[in-house]
Amino acid sequence: MKALRWILVTFAVPVVLVALWQLVAEVSRSLYWPSPVAIVGVFPETWLQGRLTDDVLPSLTRLLVGYLCAVVIAVAVGVLVGSFRRVRLYTEPVFEIFRAIPPPVLVPIVMLFTGFGANMQITVIAFGCIWPVLINTIEGVRGIELTQMDTARSYRIGGWRRLMTITIPAASPKVFVGARQALSIGIIMMVISEMFASTDGIGFNIIQFQRLFQITQMWSGIILLGVIGVVANIIFKFIERRVLRWYVGMQTQER
């Protein structure tokens, strides 16, 4: 009974939306609005043959590398800035300026230093992903209860041990909030960087399909991005529940 209820709650709205999409497409017969059946029909031939290894996997690799680089750098800098008030006062204005800059506008500038190719795309992805993680890490470190820090001092817990046993665990819920926000930004930046200057990737192919008026194939690429986003979110939730098992259990008890 619970399984049936979960299926209904999870898939009811998507099924209704797909059915409406199919109905509108059949009524309109518009070249620019293909039906879901038509999109699914071209999907295997478009993405699961040569482009799977030549375009999809390189895109996902660049996304993963840029995302992980951003998370590692943001957590390291965020812990440092959040731990020292004076450092935070000096750096916050700079962070706010860079965070306000839309990452896509930096693509031409990054190209001047890194050139075309994977280095540019990874840099753009990392720049877009770093700010949500960085800001949330700083706030997570700042939000650590003074009682915990006083207890650590009383027991002479300091340095690396305090960082690994108190600071990072206490800030980790906020870090994961920022990391989830950064994941969706990373996918967006992956596509934009490939549309600007690339010879492969999902974004490159989507823009090529649009230029060649292969509208159904273009829509299949958009659907592929949605599928990647859903799968990435599922994997992220799985990791989050394992890493923050203590936090999830505590939240459940409070409810």
KOLBAKE-662062 format. One record per residue (C-alpha): residue number from 1; residue in one letter; x, y, z. Coordinates in pm, 1 decimal. Layout:
// KOLBAKE-662062
@seq:NUM type:A x:X y:Y z:Z;
...
This chain:
// KOLBAKE-662062
@seq:1 type:M x:0.0 y:0.0 z:0.0;
@seq:2 type:K x:282.4 y:239.1 z:88.4;
@seq:3 type:A x:463.2 y:153.7 z:-235.8;
@seq:4 type:L x:151.3 y:230.0 z:-438.9;
@seq:5 type:R x:102.7 y:559.3 z:-259.0;
@seq:6 type:W x:466.3 y:655.1 z:-321.3;
@seq:7 type:I x:429.7 y:578.1 z:-692.0;
@seq:8 type:L x:114.0 y:788.8 z:-716.4;
@seq:9 type:V x:266.7 y:1083.3 z:-531.8;
@seq:10 type:T x:590.9 y:1068.5 z:-730.7;
@seq:11 type:F x:462.0 y:1011.2 z:-1082.8;
@seq:12 type:A x:108.7 y:1154.8 z:-1088.6;
@seq:13 type:V x:204.5 y:1511.1 z:-1185.9;
@seq:14 type:P x:472.0 y:1410.8 z:-1443.9;
@seq:15 type:V x:229.7 y:1168.7 z:-1613.5;
@seq:16 type:V x:-40.7 y:1435.7 z:-1632.5;
@seq:17 type:L x:203.5 y:1691.6 z:-1775.2;
@seq:18 type:V x:331.6 y:1447.8 z:-2038.2;
@seq:19 type:A x:-24.9 y:1358.8 z:-2135.8;
@seq:20 type:L x:-112.9 y:1728.3 z:-2175.6;
@seq:21 type:W x:203.6 y:1782.5 z:-2377.3;
@seq:22 type:Q x:112.3 y:1495.8 z:-2609.2;
@seq:23 type:L x:-241.2 y:1630.4 z:-2651.2;
@seq:24 type:V x:-125.2 y:1985.2 z:-2730.5;
@seq:25 type:A x:133.9 y:1854.9 z:-2977.8;
@seq:26 type:E x:-122.6 y:1641.3 z:-3157.8;
@seq:27 type:V x:-368.6 y:1931.1 z:-3182.7;
@seq:28 type:S x:-120.1 y:2198.8 z:-3287.2;
@seq:29 type:R x:94.8 y:1989.4 z:-3522.3;
@seq:30 type:S x:366.0 y:2253.2 z:-3480.9;
@seq:31 type:L x:715.7 y:2183.3 z:-3609.6;
@seq:32 type:Y x:856.3 y:2356.6 z:-3303.3;
@seq:33 type:W x:648.4 y:2160.0 z:-3052.1;
@seq:34 type:P x:709.3 y:1786.8 z:-3115.5;
@seq:35 type:S x:522.2 y:1529.7 z:-2913.2;
@seq:36 type:P x:687.4 y:1326.2 z:-2635.8;
@seq:37 type:V x:638.4 y:1013.7 z:-2848.3;
@seq:38 type:A x:835.8 y:1172.2 z:-3133.5;
@seq:39 type:I x:1112.0 y:1283.9 z:-2897.7;
@seq:40 type:V x:1142.9 y:940.2 z:-2738.5;
@seq:41 type:G x:1151.9 y:791.5 z:-3088.9;
@seq:42 type:V x:1464.1 y:986.4 z:-3189.5;
@seq:43 type:F x:1633.7 y:969.7 z:-2849.3;
@seq:44 type:P x:1820.8 y:635.6 z:-2884.5;
@seq:45 type:E x:1954.0 y:714.4 z:-3231.3;
@seq:46 type:T x:2052.9 y:1067.9 z:-3127.8;
@seq:47 type:W x:2222.8 y:1008.1 z:-2794.1;
@seq:48 type:L x:2280.9 y:638.1 z:-2725.2;
@seq:49 type:Q x:2506.7 y:561.9 z:-3017.9;
@seq:50 type:G x:2815.6 y:764.5 z:-3114.0;
@seq:51 type:R x:2725.9 y:1071.6 z:-2910.4;
@seq:52 type:L x:2715.5 y:877.7 z:-2583.5;
@seq:53 type:T x:3094.0 y:844.8 z:-2576.2;
@seq:54 type:D x:3183.4 y:1146.6 z:-2790.8;
@seq:55 type:D x:2954.5 y:1405.1 z:-2629.4;
@seq:56 type:V x:2756.6 y:1288.4 z:-2324.7;
@seq:57 type:L x:3041.8 y:1132.5 z:-2125.6;
@seq:58 type:P x:3283.3 y:1424.5 z:-2187.8;
@seq:59 type:S x:3012.9 y:1666.5 z:-2071.1;
@seq:60 type:L x:2950.8 y:1467.9 z:-1754.4;
@seq:61 type:T x:3323.8 y:1436.4 z:-1687.4;
@seq:62 type:R x:3375.7 y:1812.5 z:-1714.8;
@seq:63 type:L x:3073.3 y:1871.1 z:-1492.0;
@seq:64 type:L x:3203.6 y:1631.5 z:-1226.2;
@seq:65 type:V x:3558.1 y:1772.2 z:-1227.9;
@seq:66 type:G x:3442.8 y:2135.7 z:-1215.8;
@seq:67 type:Y x:3185.3 y:2063.3 z:-946.3;
@seq:68 type:L x:3424.5 y:1870.6 z:-721.4;
@seq:69 type:C x:3696.7 y:2135.6 z:-760.6;
@seq:70 type:A x:3446.3 y:2404.1 z:-660.4;
@seq:71 type:V x:3327.2 y:2208.7 z:-354.9;
@seq:72 type:V x:3679.8 y:2135.3 z:-229.4;
@seq:73 type:I x:3800.1 y:2494.2 z:-273.9;
@seq:74 type:A x:3479.7 y:2644.8 z:-131.8;
@seq:75 type:V x:3481.6 y:2426.3 z:179.7;
@seq:76 type:A x:3851.2 y:2494.5 z:248.1;
@seq:77 type:V x:3816.8 y:2871.3 z:202.9;
@seq:78 type:G x:3478.5 y:2881.4 z:378.3;
@seq:79 type:V x:3611.9 y:2708.0 z:689.7;
@seq:80 type:L x:3906.9 y:2948.3 z:702.8;
@seq:81 type:V x:3695.4 y:3261.1 z:653.3;
@seq:82 type:G x:3419.0 y:3146.6 z:886.2;
@seq:83 type:S x:3661.8 y:3064.3 z:1165.5;
@seq:84 type:F x:3825.9 y:3406.5 z:1185.3;
@seq:85 type:R x:3617.8 y:3721.5 z:1219.0;
@seq:86 type:R x:3888.2 y:3955.4 z:1090.5;
@seq:87 type:V x:3941.7 y:3747.7 z:774.5;
@seq:88 type:R x:3565.0 y:3745.5 z:719.3;
@seq:89 type:L x:3542.0 y:4124.0 z:744.9;
@seq:90 type:Y x:3814.5 y:4171.2 z:483.0;
@seq:91 type:T x:3689.7 y:3911.3 z:236.3;
@seq:92 type:E x:3309.7 y:3944.3 z:248.2;
@seq:93 type:P x:3292.1 y:4251.6 z:17.4;
@seq:94 type:V x:3508.2 y:4073.2 z:-241.0;
@seq:95 type:F x:3292.4 y:3760.5 z:-223.6;
@seq:96 type:E x:2976.0 y:3964.0 z:-266.3;
@seq:97 type:I x:3116.2 y:4134.0 z:-576.9;
@seq:98 type:F x:3219.7 y:3807.9 z:-742.9;
@seq:99 type:R x:2898.0 y:3633.0 z:-641.7;
@seq:100 type:A x:2695.4 y:3908.7 z:-809.9;
@seq:101 type:I x:2870.5 y:3854.3 z:-1143.9;
@seq:102 type:P x:2668.3 y:3616.1 z:-1366.1;
@seq:103 type:P x:2909.1 y:3330.6 z:-1450.1;
@seq:104 type:P x:2809.4 y:3315.9 z:-1822.0;
@seq:105 type:V x:2951.2 y:3663.7 z:-1886.0;
@seq:106 type:L x:3294.0 y:3540.3 z:-1777.6;
@seq:107 type:V x:3313.7 y:3281.0 z:-2054.0;
@seq:108 type:P x:3481.9 y:3518.9 z:-2305.8;
@seq:109 type:I x:3726.8 y:3637.9 z:-2036.8;
@seq:110 type:V x:3813.0 y:3284.5 z:-1926.5;
@seq:111 type:M x:3869.9 y:3190.7 z:-2291.2;
@seq:112 type:L x:4144.7 y:3455.3 z:-2312.3;
@seq:113 type:F x:4344.5 y:3282.1 z:-2038.6;
@seq:114 type:T x:4260.2 y:2913.6 z:-2087.7;
@seq:115 type:G x:4176.1 y:2901.1 z:-2458.2;
@seq:116 type:F x:3912.6 y:2672.3 z:-2601.8;
@seq:117 type:G x:3837.3 y:2327.7 z:-2471.3;
@seq:118 type:A x:3798.8 y:2142.4 z:-2145.4;
@seq:119 type:N x:4004.4 y:2380.7 z:-1929.6;
@seq:120 type:M x:3774.6 y:2671.6 z:-2011.7;
@seq:121 type:Q x:3460.4 y:2468.7 z:-1951.6;
@seq:122 type:I x:3580.5 y:2325.6 z:-1619.9;
@seq:123 type:T x:3684.1 y:2672.9 z:-1502.2;
@seq:124 type:V x:3344.5 y:2820.5 z:-1588.5;
@seq:125 type:I x:3161.8 y:2534.9 z:-1416.0;
@seq:126 type:A x:3378.4 y:2567.4 z:-1105.3;
@seq:127 type:F x:3332.5 y:2944.3 z:-1088.3;
@seq:128 type:G x:2955.0 y:2910.1 z:-1107.6;
@seq:129 type:C x:2942.5 y:2633.9 z:-844.4;
@seq:130 type:I x:3183.2 y:2776.8 z:-588.9;
@seq:131 type:W x:2972.9 y:3061.9 z:-448.0;
@seq:132 type:P x:2670.6 y:2876.8 z:-303.2;
@seq:133 type:V x:2902.8 y:2629.2 z:-130.8;
@seq:134 type:L x:3138.7 y:2900.4 z:-8.0;
@seq:135 type:I x:2868.7 y:3126.1 z:138.6;
@seq:136 type:N x:2686.7 y:2836.0 z:305.0;
@seq:137 type:T x:3010.8 y:2698.7 z:448.0;
@seq:138 type:I x:3095.0 y:3036.9 z:601.0;
@seq:139 type:E x:2747.7 y:3061.3 z:751.3;
@seq:140 type:G x:2769.1 y:2703.4 z:876.2;
@seq:141 type:V x:3098.5 y:2768.5 z:1054.8;
@seq:142 type:R x:2970.2 y:3096.3 z:1197.5;
@seq:143 type:G x:2660.0 y:2919.4 z:1325.6;
@seq:144 type:I x:2844.6 y:2666.8 z:1540.7;
@seq:145 type:E x:2721.7 y:2692.7 z:1897.1;
@seq:146 type:L x:2961.1 y:2861.7 z:2137.2;
@seq:147 type:T x:2898.0 y:2580.8 z:2385.8;
@seq:148 type:Q x:3061.1 y:2332.3 z:2149.9;
@seq:149 type:M x:3367.1 y:2551.1 z:2103.0;
@seq:150 type:D x:3396.0 y:2620.8 z:2476.6;
@seq:151 type:T x:3372.9 y:2249.3 z:2549.1;
@seq:152 type:A x:3648.4 y:2181.2 z:2294.4;
@seq:153 type:R x:3871.2 y:2439.2 z:2460.5;
@seq:154 type:S x:3798.8 y:2291.9 z:2804.5;
@seq:155 type:Y x:3912.7 y:1949.6 z:2685.3;
@seq:156 type:R x:4205.7 y:2107.3 z:2499.2;
@seq:157 type:I x:4080.6 y:1991.2 z:2163.9;
@seq:158 type:G x:4236.0 y:2214.3 z:1903.5;
@seq:159 type:G x:4390.7 y:2235.3 z:1561.6;
@seq:160 type:W x:4323.2 y:1958.4 z:1313.6;
@seq:161 type:R x:4128.5 y:1748.2 z:1563.8;
@seq:162 type:R x:3882.8 y:2028.9 z:1638.4;
@seq:163 type:L x:3843.3 y:2096.0 z:1266.4;
@seq:164 type:M x:3757.5 y:1733.8 z:1184.0;
@seq:165 type:T x:3547.3 y:1649.2 z:1491.2;
@seq:166 type:I x:3357.4 y:1973.5 z:1554.1;
@seq:167 type:T x:3386.9 y:2242.1 z:1286.1;
@seq:168 type:I x:3327.3 y:2041.3 z:968.2;
@seq:169 type:P x:3056.7 y:1809.4 z:1112.6;
@seq:170 type:A x:2867.2 y:2105.0 z:1261.3;
@seq:171 type:A x:2886.0 y:2303.1 z:936.5;
@seq:172 type:S x:2815.7 y:2005.7 z:707.0;
@seq:173 type:P x:2433.7 y:2049.1 z:687.4;
@seq:174 type:K x:2484.2 y:2402.4 z:552.3;
@seq:175 type:V x:2760.2 y:2280.5 z:321.8;
@seq:176 type:F x:2526.7 y:2024.5 z:167.9;
@seq:177 type:V x:2260.0 y:2291.2 z:116.6;
@seq:178 type:G x:2509.0 y:2493.8 z:-83.7;
@seq:179 type:A x:2634.3 y:2186.1 z:-268.5;
@seq:180 type:R x:2281.8 y:2101.1 z:-380.5;
@seq:181 type:Q x:2229.3 y:2453.9 z:-512.5;
@seq:182 type:A x:2565.7 y:2435.2 z:-689.2;
@seq:183 type:L x:2473.4 y:2109.3 z:-862.1;
@seq:184 type:S x:2196.4 y:2267.2 z:-1067.6;
@seq:185 type:I x:2417.2 y:2569.2 z:-1140.7;
@seq:186 type:G x:2689.6 y:2333.2 z:-1258.6;
@seq:187 type:I x:2459.9 y:2171.3 z:-1514.1;
@seq:188 type:I x:2356.9 y:2512.8 z:-1643.4;
@seq:189 type:M x:2719.0 y:2625.9 z:-1672.8;
@seq:190 type:M x:2815.2 y:2300.9 z:-1844.7;
@seq:191 type:V x:2561.3 y:2365.7 z:-2119.2;
@seq:192 type:I x:2642.2 y:2736.1 z:-2156.4;
@seq:193 type:S x:3017.5 y:2675.7 z:-2179.1;
@seq:194 type:E x:2961.8 y:2415.1 z:-2451.5;
@seq:195 type:M x:2734.4 y:2645.7 z:-2646.8;
@seq:196 type:F x:2990.8 y:2927.1 z:-2647.9;
@seq:197 type:A x:3303.0 y:2757.9 z:-2774.5;
@seq:198 type:S x:3319.8 y:2381.9 z:-2807.1;
@seq:199 type:T x:3331.1 y:2104.8 z:-3062.3;
@seq:200 type:D x:3158.8 y:1842.5 z:-2849.5;
@seq:201 type:G x:2922.3 y:1804.8 z:-2558.3;
@seq:202 type:I x:2547.9 y:1810.4 z:-2498.2;
@seq:203 type:G x:2518.4 y:2189.5 z:-2521.4;
@seq:204 type:F x:2717.2 y:2197.8 z:-2845.7;
@seq:205 type:N x:2485.0 y:1941.4 z:-3004.5;
@seq:206 type:I x:2169.4 y:2117.0 z:-2886.0;
@seq:207 type:I x:2275.5 y:2441.7 z:-3051.5;
@seq:208 type:Q x:2377.2 y:2253.0 z:-3366.9;
@seq:209 type:F x:2036.0 y:2084.8 z:-3386.2;
@seq:210 type:Q x:1871.1 y:2425.7 z:-3346.6;
@seq:211 type:R x:2078.1 y:2574.3 z:-3629.0;
@seq:212 type:L x:1998.5 y:2280.4 z:-3858.7;
@seq:213 type:F x:1624.8 y:2297.6 z:-3768.5;
@seq:214 type:Q x:1636.8 y:1945.7 z:-3625.6;
@seq:215 type:I x:1383.6 y:2047.0 z:-3364.8;
@seq:216 type:T x:1291.2 y:1700.7 z:-3236.6;
@seq:217 type:Q x:1657.9 y:1616.5 z:-3178.2;
@seq:218 type:M x:1703.7 y:1951.7 z:-3006.7;
@seq:219 type:W x:1418.0 y:1872.9 z:-2769.5;
@seq:220 type:S x:1568.6 y:1530.0 z:-2702.1;
@seq:221 type:G x:1884.2 y:1706.7 z:-2578.8;
@seq:222 type:I x:1678.2 y:1926.1 z:-2348.0;
@seq:223 type:I x:1504.4 y:1617.1 z:-2209.4;
@seq:224 type:L x:1844.6 y:1451.8 z:-2164.6;
@seq:225 type:L x:1957.0 y:1745.2 z:-1949.4;
@seq:226 type:G x:1643.6 y:1705.1 z:-1737.7;
@seq:227 type:V x:1716.8 y:1334.2 z:-1691.3;
@seq:228 type:I x:2077.2 y:1412.2 z:-1593.9;
@seq:229 type:G x:1951.0 y:1663.4 z:-1338.6;
@seq:230 type:V x:1710.0 y:1412.3 z:-1183.9;
@seq:231 type:V x:1970.2 y:1134.1 z:-1167.3;
@seq:232 type:A x:2230.5 y:1372.0 z:-1022.0;
@seq:233 type:N x:1982.6 y:1482.8 z:-754.7;
@seq:234 type:I x:1904.2 y:1120.1 z:-663.5;
@seq:235 type:I x:2275.0 y:1040.8 z:-627.5;
@seq:236 type:F x:2326.0 y:1358.3 z:-424.5;
@seq:237 type:K x:2041.8 y:1270.0 z:-186.9;
@seq:238 type:F x:2183.4 y:918.8 z:-141.2;
@seq:239 type:I x:2525.7 y:1058.0 z:-47.9;
@seq:240 type:E x:2372.8 y:1326.8 z:173.3;
@seq:241 type:R x:2169.7 y:1075.7 z:372.4;
@seq:242 type:R x:2476.9 y:859.7 z:428.9;
@seq:243 type:V x:2706.0 y:1144.9 z:530.3;
@seq:244 type:L x:2445.1 y:1331.8 z:738.3;
@seq:245 type:R x:2281.3 y:1025.6 z:889.5;
@seq:246 type:W x:2319.9 y:1172.9 z:1237.6;
@seq:247 type:Y x:2158.2 y:1500.2 z:1131.6;
@seq:248 type:V x:1868.0 y:1334.8 z:949.7;
@seq:249 type:G x:1800.0 y:1117.9 z:1253.9;
@seq:250 type:M x:1805.4 y:1419.0 z:1483.8;
@seq:251 type:Q x:1562.4 y:1609.8 z:1260.5;
@seq:252 type:T x:1329.7 y:1308.8 z:1250.9;
@seq:253 type:Q x:1325.6 y:1284.1 z:1630.6;
@seq:254 type:E x:1245.6 y:1655.3 z:1666.5;
@seq:255 type:R x:940.8 y:1615.6 z:1438.4;
